[in-house]
Amino acid sequence: DHAAIVHAFFDHLADGAIDEWMALLGPDIIADTPFAPDPQPRRFDGATSVRNRFGNARERMQSLEFYDREIHHTNDGLVVATCRSRGVLGDGRLYQNMYCWIFTISDNPGSDNVISHWVEYFDPLQLPS
């Protein structure tokens, strides 16, 4: 179930369960963050690049929660999710944001389905400096 994969994506990332989170991603995962402010990269190719960017960022946070989740399937196999986040950074500052995610989930007959691509739209003005 694609919705269950997307919920697990948010749950594992929020819980800081990075190995479990990475298991939901294909080895050739691509993550795009088109609204990332300069000079931050906007594309991450491969599991190592994604873990280094997103997993390491989560590990530096005290807490993170994704809430107000809405997950929608499209006719072409994409999953669109909107949600909000709140968390506490390592230095104690609060972090909140709003997101729209577009996930591509690869259907692998005989094995687990994995996220092969995501695009993450967020409010760059809410990012910590």
Sequence and secondary structure as in RCSB ss.txt:
>XXXX:A:sequence
DHAAIVHAFFDHLADGAIDEWMALLGPDIIADTPFAPDPQPRRFDGATSVRNRFGNARERMQSLEFYDREIHHTN
DGLVVATCRSRGVLGDGRLYQNMYCWIFTISDNPGSDNVISHWVEYFDPLQLPS
>XXXX:A:secstr
 HHHHHHHHHHHHHHT HHHHHHTEEEEEEEE TT  TTS SEEESHHHHIIIIIHHHHTEEEEEEEEEEEEE T
TSEEEEEEEEEEEETTS EEEEEEEEEEEEE  TTS  EEEEEEEEE GGGS  
